[in-house]
Amino acid sequence: MTAPTKARGQQIKPTIAEVNAAWARLRAAAGKGDVHANALLIALTEQRPVMSLPA
């Protein structure tokens, strides 16, 4: 199990460690066959939006 993340206060952007951990979780889910994780991984690496918002 993973330890809970600490509250960061007023920081807006995630830290590099948090971003790296999120990518690792996404890759692990995609590796286990999660279709949504695979789609999100492709969309993020190609810098394309996963869904469009109505105007």
Biopython code that builds the backbone (N, CA, C, O; Angstrom):
import numpy as np
from Bio.PDB.StructureBuilder import StructureBuilder

atoms = [
    (1, "MET", "N", (0.833, -1.183, 0.000)),
    (1, "MET", "CA", (0.000, 0.000, 0.000)),
    (1, "MET", "C", (0.876, 1.244, 0.000)),
    (1, "MET", "O", (2.028, 1.210, 0.433)),
    (2, "THR", "N", (0.326, 2.313, -0.480)),
    (2, "THR", "CA", (1.074, 3.561, -0.525)),
    (2, "THR", "C", (0.663, 4.449, 0.642)),
    (2, "THR", "O", (-0.453, 4.359, 1.153)),
    (3, "ALA", "N", (1.576, 5.292, 1.042)),
    (3, "ALA", "CA", (1.311, 6.223, 2.130)),
    (3, "ALA", "C", (0.477, 7.381, 1.598)),
    (3, "ALA", "O", (0.640, 7.775, 0.443)),
    (4, "PRO", "N", (-0.409, 7.929, 2.412)),
    (4, "PRO", "CA", (-1.198, 9.072, 1.954)),
    (4, "PRO", "C", (-0.305, 10.284, 1.707)),
    (4, "PRO", "O", (0.706, 10.473, 2.383)),
    (5, "THR", "N", (-0.692, 11.102, 0.730)),
    (5, "THR", "CA", (0.102, 12.282, 0.422)),
    (5, "THR", "C", (-0.176, 13.372, 1.454)),
    (5, "THR", "O", (-1.276, 13.469, 1.997)),
    (6, "LYS", "N", (0.835, 14.180, 1.710)),
    (6, "LYS", "CA", (0.706, 15.262, 2.675)),
    (6, "LYS", "C", (-0.008, 16.444, 2.021)),
    (6, "LYS", "O", (0.113, 16.662, 0.815)),
    (7, "ALA", "N", (-0.739, 17.192, 2.813)),
    (7, "ALA", "CA", (-1.365, 18.417, 2.337)),
    (7, "ALA", "C", (-0.276, 19.449, 2.084)),
    (7, "ALA", "O", (0.643, 19.600, 2.889)),
    (8, "ARG", "N", (-0.380, 20.167, 0.951)),
    (8, "ARG", "CA", (0.690, 21.085, 0.578)),
    (8, "ARG", "C", (0.368, 22.539, 0.860)),
    (8, "ARG", "O", (1.218, 23.399, 0.632)),
    (9, "GLY", "N", (-0.788, 22.841, 1.332)),
    (9, "GLY", "CA", (-1.111, 24.232, 1.593)),
    (9, "GLY", "C", (-1.525, 24.972, 0.334)),
    (9, "GLY", "O", (-2.384, 24.498, -0.410)),
    (10, "GLN", "N", (-0.918, 26.141, 0.084)),
    (10, "GLN", "CA", (-1.331, 27.025, -0.996)),
    (10, "GLN", "C", (-0.674, 26.724, -2.337)),
    (10, "GLN", "O", (-0.904, 27.456, -3.300)),
    (11, "GLN", "N", (0.131, 25.677, -2.431)),
    (11, "GLN", "CA", (0.789, 25.363, -3.695)),
    (11, "GLN", "C", (-0.256, 24.952, -4.726)),
    (11, "GLN", "O", (-1.137, 24.142, -4.436)),
    (12, "ILE", "N", (-0.155, 25.514, -5.931)),
    (12, "ILE", "CA", (-1.150, 25.260, -6.970)),
    (12, "ILE", "C", (-0.736, 24.098, -7.862)),
    (12, "ILE", "O", (-1.524, 23.179, -8.088)),
    (13, "LYS", "N", (0.475, 24.128, -8.364)),
    (13, "LYS", "CA", (0.940, 23.094, -9.283)),
    (13, "LYS", "C", (1.470, 21.886, -8.511)),
    (13, "LYS", "O", (2.019, 22.037, -7.420)),
    (14, "PRO", "N", (1.305, 20.688, -9.077)),
    (14, "PRO", "CA", (1.856, 19.511, -8.404)),
    (14, "PRO", "C", (3.378, 19.499, -8.483)),
    (14, "PRO", "O", (3.970, 20.095, -9.383)),
    (15, "THR", "N", (3.997, 18.820, -7.540)),
    (15, "THR", "CA", (5.450, 18.703, -7.554)),
    (15, "THR", "C", (5.868, 17.702, -8.629)),
    (15, "THR", "O", (5.043, 16.939, -9.132)),
    (16, "ILE", "N", (7.143, 17.711, -8.972)),
    (16, "ILE", "CA", (7.659, 16.776, -9.974)),
    (16, "ILE", "C", (7.465, 15.340, -9.495)),
    (16, "ILE", "O", (7.130, 14.461, -10.288)),
    (17, "ALA", "N", (7.672, 15.103, -8.217)),
    (17, "ALA", "CA", (7.494, 13.759, -7.664)),
    (17, "ALA", "C", (6.044, 13.298, -7.796)),
    (17, "ALA", "O", (5.790, 12.132, -8.097)),
    (18, "GLU", "N", (5.095, 14.203, -7.573)),
    (18, "GLU", "CA", (3.681, 13.851, -7.710)),
    (18, "GLU", "C", (3.327, 13.540, -9.157)),
    (18, "GLU", "O", (2.567, 12.610, -9.425)),
    (19, "VAL", "N", (3.871, 14.310, -10.085)),
    (19, "VAL", "CA", (3.621, 14.061, -11.506)),
    (19, "VAL", "C", (4.218, 12.719, -11.915)),
    (19, "VAL", "O", (3.574, 11.941, -12.619)),
    (20, "ASN", "N", (5.437, 12.447, -11.480)),
    (20, "ASN", "CA", (6.073, 11.167, -11.804)),
    (20, "ASN", "C", (5.291, 9.995, -11.218)),
    (20, "ASN", "O", (5.149, 8.959, -11.867)),
    (21, "ALA", "N", (4.789, 10.151, -10.006)),
    (21, "ALA", "CA", (4.000, 9.089, -9.380)),
    (21, "ALA", "C", (2.691, 8.863, -10.133)),
    (21, "ALA", "O", (2.255, 7.723, -10.290)),
    (22, "ALA", "N", (2.065, 9.943, -10.596)),
    (22, "ALA", "CA", (0.823, 9.813, -11.359)),
    (22, "ALA", "C", (1.066, 9.093, -12.680)),
    (22, "ALA", "O", (0.272, 8.239, -13.074)),
    (23, "TRP", "N", (2.165, 9.434, -13.376)),
    (23, "TRP", "CA", (2.512, 8.732, -14.623)),
    (23, "TRP", "C", (2.762, 7.257, -14.349)),
    (23, "TRP", "O", (2.343, 6.403, -15.129)),
    (24, "ALA", "N", (3.439, 6.951, -13.254)),
    (24, "ALA", "CA", (3.724, 5.550, -12.915)),
    (24, "ALA", "C", (2.433, 4.782, -12.652)),
    (24, "ALA", "O", (2.290, 3.641, -13.093)),
    (25, "ARG", "N", (1.486, 5.400, -11.932)),
    (25, "ARG", "CA", (0.197, 4.741, -11.680)),
    (25, "ARG", "C", (-0.569, 4.539, -12.975)),
    (25, "ARG", "O", (-1.201, 3.501, -13.169)),
    (26, "LEU", "N", (-0.516, 5.528, -13.863)),
    (26, "LEU", "CA", (-1.205, 5.424, -15.148)),
    (26, "LEU", "C", (-0.605, 4.312, -15.999)),
    (26, "LEU", "O", (-1.334, 3.526, -16.603)),
    (27, "ARG", "N", (0.718, 4.245, -16.046)),
    (27, "ARG", "CA", (1.385, 3.178, -16.812)),
    (27, "ARG", "C", (1.080, 1.802, -16.231)),
    (27, "ARG", "O", (0.891, 0.838, -16.973)),
    (28, "ALA", "N", (1.033, 1.713, -14.904)),
    (28, "ALA", "CA", (0.734, 0.431, -14.261)),
    (28, "ALA", "C", (-0.685, -0.022, -14.594)),
    (28, "ALA", "O", (-0.913, -1.196, -14.884)),
    (29, "ALA", "N", (-1.637, 0.912, -14.553)),
    (29, "ALA", "CA", (-3.020, 0.567, -14.889)),
    (29, "ALA", "C", (-3.133, 0.164, -16.355)),
    (29, "ALA", "O", (-3.841, -0.788, -16.685)),
    (30, "ALA", "N", (-2.443, 0.880, -17.230)),
    (30, "ALA", "CA", (-2.465, 0.533, -18.652)),
    (30, "ALA", "C", (-1.816, -0.826, -18.877)),
    (30, "ALA", "O", (-2.272, -1.601, -19.717)),
    (31, "GLY", "N", (-0.773, -1.114, -18.142)),
    (31, "GLY", "CA", (-0.099, -2.401, -18.256)),
    (31, "GLY", "C", (-0.966, -3.568, -17.813)),
    (31, "GLY", "O", (-0.793, -4.692, -18.284)),
    (32, "LYS", "N", (-1.905, -3.299, -16.900)),
    (32, "LYS", "CA", (-2.819, -4.340, -16.426)),
    (32, "LYS", "C", (-4.020, -4.502, -17.352)),
    (32, "LYS", "O", (-4.879, -5.351, -17.115)),
    (33, "GLY", "N", (-4.082, -3.686, -18.412)),
    (33, "GLY", "CA", (-5.151, -3.837, -19.389)),
    (33, "GLY", "C", (-6.317, -2.885, -19.230)),
    (33, "GLY", "O", (-7.349, -3.082, -19.872)),
    (34, "ASP", "N", (-6.196, -1.863, -18.403)),
    (34, "ASP", "CA", (-7.276, -0.889, -18.241)),
    (34, "ASP", "C", (-7.415, -0.078, -19.528)),
    (34, "ASP", "O", (-6.499, 0.647, -19.918)),
    (35, "VAL", "N", (-8.570, -0.209, -20.182)),
    (35, "VAL", "CA", (-8.792, 0.452, -21.467)),
    (35, "VAL", "C", (-8.763, 1.969, -21.316)),
    (35, "VAL", "O", (-8.198, 2.663, -22.161)),
    (36, "HIS", "N", (-9.365, 2.490, -20.252)),
    (36, "HIS", "CA", (-9.381, 3.938, -20.049)),
    (36, "HIS", "C", (-7.973, 4.476, -19.806)),
    (36, "HIS", "O", (-7.622, 5.551, -20.294)),
    (37, "ALA", "N", (-7.176, 3.735, -19.057)),
    (37, "ALA", "CA", (-5.798, 4.161, -18.806)),
    (37, "ALA", "C", (-4.997, 4.158, -20.098)),
    (37, "ALA", "O", (-4.188, 5.056, -20.331)),
    (38, "ASN", "N", (-5.216, 3.149, -20.942)),
    (38, "ASN", "CA", (-4.534, 3.113, -22.236)),
    (38, "ASN", "C", (-4.921, 4.311, -23.092)),
    (38, "ASN", "O", (-4.061, 4.951, -23.697)),
    (39, "ALA", "N", (-6.216, 4.614, -23.144)),
    (39, "ALA", "CA", (-6.685, 5.745, -23.946)),
    (39, "ALA", "C", (-6.124, 7.059, -23.412)),
    (39, "ALA", "O", (-5.697, 7.912, -24.190)),
    (40, "LEU", "N", (-6.121, 7.224, -22.106)),
    (40, "LEU", "CA", (-5.593, 8.449, -21.509)),
    (40, "LEU", "C", (-4.099, 8.576, -21.749)),
    (40, "LEU", "O", (-3.608, 9.670, -22.028)),
    (41, "LEU", "N", (-3.374, 7.478, -21.646)),
    (41, "LEU", "CA", (-1.936, 7.493, -21.891)),
    (41, "LEU", "C", (-1.636, 7.926, -23.319)),
    (41, "LEU", "O", (-0.732, 8.730, -23.550)),
    (42, "ILE", "N", (-2.385, 7.401, -24.270)),
    (42, "ILE", "CA", (-2.199, 7.785, -25.673)),
    (42, "ILE", "C", (-2.537, 9.257, -25.868)),
    (42, "ILE", "O", (-1.786, 9.986, -26.516)),
    (43, "ALA", "N", (-3.664, 9.699, -25.309)),
    (43, "ALA", "CA", (-4.082, 11.091, -25.475)),
    (43, "ALA", "C", (-3.072, 12.054, -24.863)),
    (43, "ALA", "O", (-2.775, 13.095, -25.450)),
    (44, "LEU", "N", (-2.549, 11.723, -23.705)),
    (44, "LEU", "CA", (-1.590, 12.615, -23.055)),
    (44, "LEU", "C", (-0.260, 12.658, -23.790)),
    (44, "LEU", "O", (0.348, 13.723, -23.901)),
    (45, "THR", "N", (0.200, 11.526, -24.290)),
    (45, "THR", "CA", (1.484, 11.525, -24.985)),
    (45, "THR", "C", (1.392, 12.207, -26.338)),
    (45, "THR", "O", (2.383, 12.751, -26.825)),
    (46, "GLU", "N", (0.204, 12.184, -26.960)),
    (46, "GLU", "CA", (0.026, 12.867, -28.241)),
    (46, "GLU", "C", (-0.479, 14.291, -28.061)),
    (46, "GLU", "O", (-0.710, 14.996, -29.043)),
    (47, "GLN", "N", (-0.651, 14.717, -26.813)),
    (47, "GLN", "CA", (-1.129, 16.058, -26.462)),
    (47, "GLN", "C", (-2.457, 16.378, -27.140)),
    (47, "GLN", "O", (-2.649, 17.463, -27.689)),
    (48, "ARG", "N", (-3.358, 15.418, -27.089)),
    (48, "ARG", "CA", (-4.705, 15.611, -27.629)),
    (48, "ARG", "C", (-5.699, 15.513, -26.481)),
    (48, "ARG", "O", (-5.506, 14.723, -25.556)),
    (49, "PRO", "N", (-6.758, 16.308, -26.535)),
    (49, "PRO", "CA", (-7.746, 16.226, -25.459)),
    (49, "PRO", "C", (-8.499, 14.897, -25.512)),
    (49, "PRO", "O", (-8.765, 14.365, -26.590)),
    (50, "VAL", "N", (-8.836, 14.376, -24.348)),
    (50, "VAL", "CA", (-9.570, 13.123, -24.271)),
    (50, "VAL", "C", (-11.021, 13.350, -24.652)),
    (50, "VAL", "O", (-11.646, 12.494, -25.278)),
    (51, "MET", "N", (-11.555, 14.496, -24.276)),
    (51, "MET", "CA", (-12.935, 14.823, -24.607)),
    (51, "MET", "C", (-13.027, 16.310, -24.905)),
    (51, "MET", "O", (-12.218, 17.103, -24.424)),
    (52, "SER", "N", (-14.001, 16.672, -25.686)),
    (52, "SER", "CA", (-14.183, 18.088, -25.997)),
    (52, "SER", "C", (-15.312, 18.644, -25.145)),
    (52, "SER", "O", (-16.271, 17.942, -24.825)),
    (53, "LEU", "N", (-15.186, 19.896, -24.788)),
    (53, "LEU", "CA", (-16.195, 20.559, -23.982)),
    (53, "LEU", "C", (-17.110, 21.375, -24.881)),
    (53, "LEU", "O", (-16.649, 21.953, -25.865)),
    (54, "PRO", "N", (-18.401, 21.433, -24.559)),
    (54, "PRO", "CA", (-19.309, 22.243, -25.378)),
    (54, "PRO", "C", (-18.968, 23.726, -25.266)),
    (54, "PRO", "O", (-18.531, 24.195, -24.215)),
    (55, "ALA", "N", (-19.170, 24.442, -26.337)),
    (55, "ALA", "CA", (-18.834, 25.872, -26.364)),
    (55, "ALA", "C", (-19.901, 26.722, -25.738)),
    (55, "ALA", "O", (-19.765, 27.945, -25.685)),
]
sb = StructureBuilder()
sb.init_structure("model")
sb.init_model(0)
sb.init_chain("A")
sb.init_seg("    ")
for serial, (resi, resn, name, xyz) in enumerate(atoms, 1):
    if name == "N":
        sb.init_residue(resn, " ", resi, " ")
    sb.init_atom(name, np.array(xyz, "f"), 0.0, 1.0, " ", f" {name:<3s}", serial, name[0])
structure = sb.get_structure()
